[in-house]
Amino acid sequence: MNSSPLVDAHFFSVEQSKIENNSFKLTKSESLHFIKSIRGKKNNIIWLLNGKGIAYKAKVKDLDNDFVSGKIISQTKNFGENKFKINLAISLLKGKRMEMIIEKATEFGVVNLFPLVMNRSIRKKINHSRYQKIIISSAKQCGRSFFPVLHEVLTLNEWIDMYKNEENIVCHMSSDRTTKQIIKSNINNLNIIIGPEGDFSHEELILMDSYNFKKLNLGNRRLRAESAAMCAMLKICQILE
């Protein structure tokens, strides 16, 4: 990563429109978090994340009417970001499992999140606003300056039509190829594809084979979809770092 977040740093999301002339103002919810949750004071140093790839080091100057404001000290581009771009295309999962994936994908540095409906998907839609809040919360927790883009739900066929010419990695036990055999250190942009709880259908596997998507075996045990996604993100990040 280009800049390692400080272990004891406090991160807040900030709207770019609220930064002007080297001054900032937090939203009411972020201000209350500073005042009530971490019991922040004037002259505290905090980090502001604009969600577009910039982190601002700042000093708090005023706590006026429950709004926090202050001065920008410096800014850092690509703060907390990978040097490479990984994207996650994953079938919609049941219950809290999808929320876990949104959170962990943010922590692993995923840039684009593609929720997909596949032949064996049980869910067909997402709570976009809730997932967006999870992304921002996770980005603040791990110190990422870029908030992953959460795309609208697509079918697998629709997604393939749009991204079939990119570097696509399908995680599936039918493959005998390992991460080290497939992922080369000079790759700087790839898509990880994860199927639903009931696995990809035969037709989906044939379709992805027809476009020469690479298949990756994550090990000799059958993993839940969310476990497979986290395993793939971890292994790929370790090779590309």
C-alpha positions as CSV (number, residue, x, y, z in Angstrom):
1,M,0.0,0.0,0.0
2,N,1.2,3.5,-0.7
3,S,0.5,4.9,2.8
4,S,0.1,2.8,5.9
5,P,-2.7,4.2,8.1
6,L,-1.5,5.0,11.7
7,V,-2.6,2.5,14.2
8,D,-4.0,5.0,16.6
9,A,-5.5,7.4,14.0
10,H,-9.1,8.4,13.9
11,F,-10.7,8.4,10.4
12,F,-13.8,10.3,9.3
13,S,-15.6,10.5,5.9
14,V,-15.8,14.0,4.5
15,E,-17.7,15.5,1.6
16,Q,-15.3,17.1,-0.9
17,S,-17.6,20.1,-1.0
18,K,-16.9,20.7,2.7
19,I,-13.2,21.2,2.1
20,E,-12.4,24.7,1.0
21,N,-9.4,27.1,1.5
22,N,-7.6,24.5,3.6
23,S,-10.6,24.3,5.9
24,F,-13.0,21.5,6.6
25,K,-16.4,20.9,8.2
26,L,-17.8,17.4,9.1
27,T,-21.4,16.4,8.7
28,K,-23.5,16.3,11.8
29,S,-23.3,12.5,12.1
30,E,-19.5,12.5,11.7
31,S,-19.2,15.4,14.1
32,L,-21.3,13.6,16.8
33,H,-19.1,10.5,16.4
34,F,-16.0,12.7,17.1
35,I,-17.7,14.5,20.0
36,K,-19.6,11.7,21.7
37,S,-18.0,8.4,20.6
38,I,-14.2,9.2,20.8
39,R,-14.7,12.3,23.0
40,G,-12.6,14.4,20.7
41,K,-11.3,17.8,21.7
42,K,-10.0,21.0,20.0
43,N,-6.6,20.6,18.5
44,N,-6.9,16.9,18.0
45,I,-5.4,15.5,14.8
46,I,-7.8,13.5,12.7
47,W,-7.8,12.0,9.2
48,L,-10.5,12.8,6.6
49,L,-11.3,10.4,3.8
50,N,-13.1,11.8,0.7
51,G,-13.9,8.4,-0.8
52,K,-12.3,9.3,-4.1
53,G,-8.7,8.4,-3.2
54,I,-7.5,11.3,-1.0
55,A,-6.9,11.4,2.7
56,Y,-6.5,14.7,4.6
57,K,-4.6,15.1,7.8
58,A,-6.4,17.8,9.7
59,K,-6.5,19.6,13.1
60,V,-9.8,20.3,14.8
61,K,-10.3,24.0,15.6
62,D,-14.0,24.4,16.4
63,L,-16.9,22.4,18.0
64,D,-19.7,24.8,17.1
65,N,-23.3,23.7,17.5
66,D,-22.4,20.0,17.3
67,F,-20.4,20.6,14.0
68,V,-16.7,19.9,13.9
69,S,-14.5,22.1,11.7
70,G,-10.8,22.8,11.4
71,K,-7.8,23.2,9.2
72,I,-6.2,20.9,6.7
73,I,-2.5,20.1,7.4
74,S,-1.7,18.0,4.4
75,Q,-3.2,15.6,1.9
76,T,-2.1,12.2,0.6
77,K,-3.4,10.6,-2.6
78,N,-4.2,6.8,-2.7
79,F,-3.9,6.7,1.1
80,G,-4.3,3.1,2.2
81,E,-4.8,1.8,-1.3
82,N,-3.3,-1.2,-3.2
83,K,-1.0,-0.6,-6.1
84,F,-3.2,-2.9,-8.2
85,K,-6.9,-3.0,-8.9
86,I,-9.1,-6.0,-7.9
87,N,-12.8,-6.2,-8.4
88,L,-15.3,-8.7,-6.9
89,A,-18.2,-10.1,-8.9
90,I,-20.2,-12.3,-6.5
91,S,-23.6,-13.9,-6.4
92,L,-26.1,-12.5,-4.0
93,L,-25.9,-14.4,-0.7
94,K,-28.4,-15.0,2.0
95,G,-28.7,-13.0,5.3
96,K,-25.7,-11.4,6.9
97,R,-23.2,-13.2,4.6
98,M,-23.5,-10.5,1.9
99,E,-22.9,-7.8,4.4
100,M,-19.8,-9.6,5.6
101,I,-18.5,-9.8,2.1
102,I,-19.1,-6.0,1.5
103,E,-17.2,-5.3,4.7
104,K,-14.3,-7.6,4.0
105,A,-14.0,-6.7,0.3
106,T,-13.6,-3.0,1.4
107,E,-10.8,-4.1,3.8
108,F,-9.0,-6.1,1.2
109,G,-8.9,-3.1,-1.2
110,V,-11.5,-4.1,-3.8
111,V,-12.3,-1.2,-6.1
112,N,-15.6,-2.4,-7.7
113,L,-18.3,-4.6,-6.1
114,F,-20.6,-6.3,-8.6
115,P,-23.6,-8.1,-6.9
116,L,-24.9,-10.7,-9.4
117,V,-27.9,-12.8,-9.8
118,M,-27.0,-16.3,-11.0
119,N,-29.1,-19.4,-11.9
120,R,-29.0,-20.7,-8.3
121,S,-29.0,-17.4,-6.5
122,I,-31.7,-17.2,-3.8
123,R,-31.7,-13.4,-3.4
124,K,-32.5,-11.1,-6.2
125,K,-32.0,-7.6,-4.8
126,I,-29.9,-5.7,-2.3
127,N,-30.4,-2.8,0.1
128,H,-28.1,-0.4,-1.7
129,S,-28.1,2.3,0.9
130,R,-27.4,-0.1,3.8
131,Y,-24.5,-1.6,1.9
132,Q,-23.1,1.8,1.1
133,K,-23.1,2.6,4.8
134,I,-21.2,-0.6,5.5
135,I,-18.6,0.4,2.8
136,I,-18.0,3.8,4.4
137,S,-17.8,2.4,7.9
138,S,-15.4,-0.3,6.9
139,A,-13.2,2.2,4.9
140,K,-13.0,4.4,8.0
141,Q,-12.1,1.4,10.2
142,C,-9.2,0.3,7.9
143,G,-8.1,3.7,6.7
144,R,-9.0,3.6,3.0
145,S,-9.2,6.8,1.0
146,F,-11.2,5.3,-1.8
147,F,-14.7,3.8,-1.1
148,P,-15.4,0.8,-3.3
149,V,-18.0,1.4,-6.0
150,L,-21.2,-0.7,-5.4
151,H,-22.8,-1.4,-8.7
152,E,-26.4,-2.2,-9.4
153,V,-27.4,-5.8,-9.5
154,L,-26.8,-7.6,-12.8
155,T,-27.4,-11.1,-14.0
156,L,-24.2,-13.1,-14.7
157,N,-25.0,-12.9,-18.5
158,E,-25.3,-9.1,-18.4
159,W,-22.0,-8.8,-16.4
160,I,-20.2,-11.1,-18.8
161,D,-21.4,-9.1,-21.8
162,M,-19.8,-6.0,-20.2
163,Y,-16.6,-7.4,-18.8
164,K,-15.8,-10.5,-20.9
165,N,-12.6,-9.0,-22.3
166,E,-11.0,-8.3,-18.9
167,E,-8.8,-10.5,-16.8
168,N,-11.4,-12.8,-15.2
169,I,-10.7,-15.4,-12.5
170,V,-13.5,-17.9,-11.6
171,C,-13.1,-19.6,-8.2
172,H,-14.1,-23.3,-8.7
173,M,-13.1,-26.7,-7.3
174,S,-13.1,-28.2,-10.8
175,S,-9.8,-26.4,-11.5
176,D,-6.4,-27.9,-10.7
177,R,-4.6,-24.6,-11.0
178,T,-3.4,-22.7,-7.9
179,T,-3.2,-19.0,-7.3
180,K,0.5,-18.9,-8.0
181,Q,0.0,-20.6,-11.4
182,I,-2.7,-18.2,-12.5
183,I,-1.9,-14.9,-10.9
184,K,1.2,-13.1,-12.3
185,S,2.8,-10.3,-10.3
186,N,2.6,-7.9,-13.3
187,I,-1.2,-8.0,-13.4
188,N,-2.7,-4.7,-12.3
189,N,-6.4,-5.2,-12.9
190,L,-8.5,-8.3,-12.5
191,N,-12.0,-9.6,-11.6
192,I,-12.7,-12.3,-9.1
193,I,-15.9,-14.3,-9.7
194,I,-17.6,-16.1,-6.9
195,G,-20.7,-18.3,-7.3
196,P,-23.8,-18.8,-5.1
197,E,-24.3,-21.2,-2.2
198,G,-25.5,-23.9,-4.6
199,D,-22.5,-23.4,-7.0
200,F,-22.5,-22.2,-10.6
201,S,-24.8,-24.0,-12.9
202,H,-23.4,-26.3,-15.6
203,E,-24.6,-23.7,-18.2
204,E,-22.8,-20.9,-16.4
205,L,-19.5,-22.8,-16.3
206,I,-19.8,-23.6,-20.0
207,L,-20.5,-19.9,-20.7
208,M,-17.5,-18.7,-18.8
209,D,-15.3,-21.4,-20.4
210,S,-16.4,-20.2,-23.8
211,Y,-14.7,-16.8,-23.0
212,N,-11.6,-18.5,-21.6
213,F,-12.1,-17.2,-18.1
214,K,-9.4,-18.7,-15.9
215,K,-10.4,-21.1,-13.2
216,L,-8.8,-21.0,-9.8
217,N,-8.8,-23.8,-7.2
218,L,-8.7,-22.4,-3.6
219,G,-7.9,-25.7,-1.9
220,N,-9.1,-29.3,-1.3
221,R,-12.0,-28.3,0.9
222,R,-15.4,-27.0,-0.3
223,L,-15.8,-23.4,1.0
224,R,-18.9,-21.3,1.6
225,A,-19.2,-18.6,-0.9
226,E,-18.2,-15.9,1.5
227,S,-15.2,-17.9,2.7
228,A,-14.1,-18.5,-1.0
229,A,-14.3,-14.8,-1.7
230,M,-12.2,-13.9,1.3
231,C,-9.7,-16.7,0.6
232,A,-9.4,-15.5,-3.0
233,M,-8.9,-11.9,-2.1
234,L,-6.3,-12.7,0.4
235,K,-4.2,-15.0,-1.8
236,I,-4.4,-12.7,-4.8
237,C,-3.4,-9.6,-2.7
238,Q,-0.4,-11.5,-1.3
239,I,0.9,-12.2,-4.7
240,L,0.3,-8.8,-6.2
241,E,1.6,-6.8,-3.2
